């Protein structure tokens, strides 16, 4: 739980009655924090800066069965697009 604490601090206190929304936002903030933590490794940072490695954030909602991918430009989590099948 200590690893999630910085993400929880960023979100601030949970308002009354918004438990599910708060938990979803906390889970997604934890993904953001993980991406930031990865960038503290010099080898990862160097490869990202050289364009040889790309980091992606994803969130899977177990209850909904939806996969959301983090848009690096906006920071928003959007539904994953499944490409059409080719025969």
Number of C-alpha atoms within 10 A of each C-alpha: 5 7 10 15 12 13 20 19 10 10 13 10 9 13 9 6 8 9 11 9 12 17 13 13 15 21 18 22 19 20 19 17 17 15 14 12 10 13 17 10 10 10 11 16 15 13 13 14 12 10 9 9 12 11 11 12 18 17 19 15 12 8 6 7 8 13 15 18 18 19 13 11 6 7 13 12 16 14 14 14 9 6 6 6 5 4 3
